[in-house]
Amino acid sequence: MNKSLIIFGIVNITSDSFSDGGRYLAPDAAIAQARKLMAEGADVIDLGPASSNPDAAPVSSDTEIARIAPVLDALKADGIPVSLDSYQPATQAYALSRGVAYLNDIRGFPDAAFYPQLAKSSAKLVVMHSVQDGQADRREAPAGDIMDHIAAFFDARIAALTGAGIKRNRLVLDPGMGFFLGAAPETSLSVLTRAAPLARRAGGIGGAERNRKNSLTAHSGYFSIFALHQKTEGTSIESN
């Protein structure tokens, strides 16, 4: 896929996601929603088997795999590109074995032991920055300029991933939004208004959405916005 605008249709296979928890927990419902989003113009379906909602219950990798397996099988049969939204290496490894196009990790791929498997794959990696580790909580943003914090995180993570043999053009950098940047919404607004300097430092920037309604990501070599499209109960949400 070689486009400056990529639309991700988000399907949360959860009971407690922010906007659509419980609606697509049944495989048939998730598959139908994915096909609907593709018909409406999505390029990739992003499957989320666990919520990052601060109030959500933890989900094991076994449960995540059980949730995505029948949906992945159906979408693969349809030829639909799939992104997996999970930070658990066991779930990521399963998804890679099923040929997903993207891995979307809210921890930003911190597990160096998993890098050799990532290097052997061809999936693009959405590397998200967060002020926390894993599921969101309600902590405050770190002291100082959040942009410096984000840039330092990406400098270190890009070096680690590329040093393990993962090509830079496979990395999509997501600064995180909402609770992932801290409890105050002003922090997210500050990042949104200063995206261009971060893009120049990171090598390009776009956007990934994770039921946060809008966030920014970086994709190597050009400035672009990745709009992730979600439609629930007749309401279309697009970020660009």
WOMO-V371816 format. One line per field, one symbol per residue. ss: DSSP state (~ for helix, > for strand, _ for the rest). burial: # if it has 9 or more other ideal C-beta (glycine too) atoms within 8 Angstrom, else .. A space follows every 10 residues. Layout:
ss: ???
burial: ???
This chain:
ss: _______>>> >>________ ______~~~~ ~~~~~~~~~_ ___>>>>>__ __________ ~~~~~~~~~~ ~~~~~~~~__ _>>>>___~~ ~~~~~~~___ _>>>>_____ _~~~~~~~~~ ___>>>>>__ __________ _____~~~~~ ~~~~~~~~~~ ~~~____~~~ >>>>___~~~ ~___~~~~~~ ~~~_~~~~~~ ~~_>>>____ ______>>>_ _>>____>>> >>__>>>___
burial: ....###### ####.##..# #.###...## #.######.# .######### ###..#..#. #.###.###. ######...# ######.### ######.#.# #########. ...######. ..######## ##..##.... #....##.## #.##..##.# ##.#.#.#.# ########## ##....##.# ##.##..##. .#.####### ##..###### ...#.##### ##....#.#.
